[in-house]
Amino acid sequence: MGTSEWAGPEADRIAFLLNRDGYQATRAWVERTRDLYWHAIQPGEPRAESDYRHLFEASIRDFDRWLAEHPPADEPRPR
């Protein structure tokens, strides 16, 4: 249940959380943090036009990729 073979900007944090908190808590954190970052870069938000926008976008892509590869524990993993 690691971070697969990708090593995006969030891979180390996700791996740390998996080891410390387990799968369910990590998945909940990824979902929550992805939503926070997505809302932060919407039009009208201060970070929408900031120099950090690309970092938020890269993290969102990592979160989306990880969520796609790691379904909720009660769902089968895609092959």
N, C-alpha and C positions, 0 to 999 in steps of 0.2 A: 504494500500500500504506500509506496514511496511517491516520488515526484516524477516517475516514468523516466524517459530518456531526455526530456527537455530540461533546460537550465535557464529559464527566463529570470527576470529580476525578482520574482516572488518565490522562486524554488527553494531557497534556503530557509525563508520564513515558514513556508508550508512544511518543509521537512522537520524543522524544529518543533512546530506545533503538533505534528503527527506523533513525534516521539514523546513530547511532554504531556499532551492532552488527549491523544487518541483520535480515531477517525471521525466520530460524530461531531465532536467539538471543533475539530479543524474544518470540517465541511461547513459547519454553521458559521465559523469565522470567515471563511472564504466567501460564502454567499453574502454575508453582511458587509464585509469590506468592499467587495465588488460593487454592491449597490451604493455604498457611500461614495466611492470614487466616481461612479457613473453620474450620480446626481451632482457631484462637485464640478463637473466639467460641462454641465448643461448651459445653454445660453442664459445670460443674466447672472450667472454665478461668478464670483471673483476669480476662480481658477480657470474659468472657461477660456480666457484669453491670456493666461499667464505663461511664463516660460516653463512651467512645470507640467503643462497640459500633456505633452508627449510622454512624460513619465507615468502619469495617471493612465493614459491610453495603453501603454505597454503592460502595466500591471493588470488592467482590465482584461487584456488579451490572455495573459497568463492565467488569471482566475477562470476565465471562460474555458480555456483548454483543460485546466485541471478538473473543473466541474464536469466537463464532458467525458473525461476519462475515469472519473470516480463518482459513480452514481450513489444515491443514498443507499445505506447499508442493506435495506430490505429490497432493493431492486437488483436484478442481474447486471453484471458488467457487460458493456458492449464488446463485441469481438471484432 
